[in-house]
Amino acid sequence: MSQSLNYKDALNELSEIAAAIENESISVDELATKVKRAAELIDFCQTKLKNTDAEVKKILAQMEAKSKDVK
């Protein structure tokens, strides 16, 4: 997976693949490749969301700890 891939681009590509599958515009020859790519994109997005969630929770915990120190 490309190092420059970001969540927005991954989600857009995933949406395009899903739309193509739904519209039956992907040939049988391409289907397995597209499904594999979709799985990679889903994994990337899930990982990105989990990492972001953990980072936000960490920041909020730090902010909460600082606010307790001020009181």
Buried (B, 14 or more C-beta within 10 A) or exposed (E): EEEEBEEEEBBEBBEEBEEBBEEEEBEEEEEEEBEEBBEBBEEBBEEBEEEEEEEEEEEEEEEEEEEEEEE
